[in-house]
Amino acid sequence: MVVTRKVRRYSGGVYDLGLHVVWCPKCRRRVLGGRVAVRLRELIERKAEEKDWEIITLEVMPDRVHMFVKCEPKASTSYIANQFKGFTSRVLRSEFPRLKSRMPTLWSFFVASAGAVSADTVEKYINTHWERLWTKKQEGRA
């Protein structure tokens, strides 16, 4: 899948921030099938629309959820993950009582930022920063 870069603007600048969010039911229980999976997808899409976050891709599997979401930089990664997991847990556990009786808490999660460049590229840029400055000074450009 190719993700088209869409830069968004706000009063402080421009941004293009994407997050890879993974939720797992506690103990990786396979409880996200059938009607639960359909309802979970609806709830995630509703929360994203409410917060003006763009879901690039979403995959609900029996034992986990993978999502790539674009969001604004003022929201922390933990805030974004907690908005999705808190809202979906509350609604799903009220609509599907078996989730509440089998599991005291529903979700654990993992979040990673995903940018237009790889971590290796950023590391190389940082590690060679002084070399580039030295070259510019030598050429009389600094």
N, C-alpha and C positions, 0 to 999 in steps of 0.2 A: 504494500500500500504506500503510495506517495502522498505525503502531507504537504499541501500548498502553504507556503509561508504567508501568513496574514498578520501584519503588524497592526496593533491597536494603539490608539492615542488616549492619553488622559492629561490633566493639567500639568503634571510633573514630567512628562516625557512620552516615550513610546515603549512598547514592550511586545514580546512574543514569548510567553511562558507556557510550557506544557509540562504536565505531570503524569507519570505512570502510577496509578493507584491500584493496589491489589488488596482485596478483602478476603479473609478466610473465616468461615464459621469456626468457633472454638473447637479445637481438637480435629480440625479438618473434616467435620461430619458432613456427609453428603445429603444435605437437606435443601438444596437449592434447585430442585427439579419441578417440573409441571407448573401448577398454578403459582407456586411461590416464585419461580424464576420469572414468569410473565409479570407478576405484580412488582417484583424487585426492579425489573427493567423500567417499568412505568414510573416508579418512585424516583429512581436515579435520574431519569430524564426530566421529571417535574422539578426536582431540586436544582438541577443544572439550569433549567430555564428561569426559575425563580431568582437565582444568583447571577444570571447572565454569564454563565460559564458554557463553553462549547465542548460537547463531547465529540471527539474525533472518532473513537472506536470504543465499543463496549461489548464484552463477552461474559455471559453468565454461564458458569459451569456448575455441576452438582456440588463441588467442594470449594469453589472460589469464584471471584469476580475480578476481571482485568478491565481497566479503563484507562484511556488516554484522554485527558481533558485539558483544555486551554483555559487559563484563568488570569485574573489581574494580579500584579505583583504586590499589592497592598495586603492581600490575604495570605497568611502563612500556610505552609503545606499541611500542618497539623489541623488548622482551622478547616481547610477544604475537606480533608479526609473525615474529620469529625462531623461536619455538616452532612455528608453522605451517610456515614455509618450510624450516627445517632438517629437521624430521621428515618432511615429504612428499618433500623432495629425496632424502634418504637411502633411503627405502623405494622410491620410484618408480625411482630409478636402479639399485637392486639387482634389482628385478622386471622392468624394461624396459631391458636393456643398451644399446639404441640411443640412449637419452637420455644415457647416460654417454659413449658414444663420439663423439657429435655436439657435446656441449657440456661444457666443463670445469666450469662452474658452471650450475646450473639457473635460479635465480630472481634477479630484481631486484624491489623492492617499493616501494609508496607507502602511507602510513598517514595518515589525518586523523581527528581527533575529530569526533564528531557529537553535538550536544546537543539539548536541548528548545527552545532559542532559537537564532536565527541569529547569525552573527558581527556583522552590522549592529546587532542589538539590544544585544549586549554592548558594542560600541563606543559606541553612543549612551548607554548607562547609565554607562559610565566617563567619557565626555566631559561629561555633565551632572550628575555627582555633586555637585560643589561648588555648583551652582545649587540643587539640592534641599536641601542643608544650609543654604544662605543663606535659602531660603524658610521652612524650619522655624524657624530662629532668629528671623526677623522675626515669625513667628506665635506665638512663645513656646513652641514645642514642643521645642526642643533643649536 
